[in-house]
Amino acid sequence: IVFFCYFKSSYSIAFILFLTLRKNKLINYSSKIKKNCIVLDKSFGIDDLQSAFKNTKSNIQFYMLQRILIRKMFNFYFRDVDEKKFGSEQYISNDKKVKITKLQYKNFIKEILINLNKFIKIDGFISFNPFYVAERELQNACADLNINFLVCHKEGIVFGKVNKIRKNYWRERYGNINIKALSVYNKYTKKAFIDSKIITENKISVIGLPRSDEYFISKNKINENYILFLMVQNTAGLPYPGGEWYTKGITGKYKKVNF
């Protein structure tokens, strides 16, 4: 991927991406496939997708693509950009170099998608977080080419106080998201997105947590004791993105803690 980025060979990269696509065989498919969709592989998000089709047949063929391949191209284009001006926790930037590079990268992605469609017709993409900076220009390229970009937002369960800062953080650091539709787990996450004004309300759907259905169904049938393991990173779910405390939206004092 990186080798062909040097030569701006969008056709070669499109062919590599095509070779890496793998059908998701755990989805319950209909006999008549009408569309093809590329899923940017992410743990737990894939579980949601598979759970959603457990009792419903899909007429969409889902192909898995490793997100690291998109990240490799992103890293190549922005290799000389200061992360303080633009990076994993900061998409909005007034830096002239960043703006020019964004446009160049988006146009390169568009070329790749056009060439990819020569090998396989792609109707859409699915991601599991609209804020992955490495995928933002893919969103924009898809919008330009009228390819659906859908997001099942996987980061939806947070503490009450943290929910108050999300709308401000999303608006200040990431800005408007250029996607066709967004699904979230709960109503308070939907409200945070609406309040952030980075996406219109009619694009957001509350779907619950698909991968949890099996647990609740079995719990009503089987009289057993369950042990719940919470595997949490030190600052996950806390207002500590990118190694800095961000408390805009929280009134009063906030104790700086970690798990």
Disulfide bonds with the S-S distance in Angstrom:
none
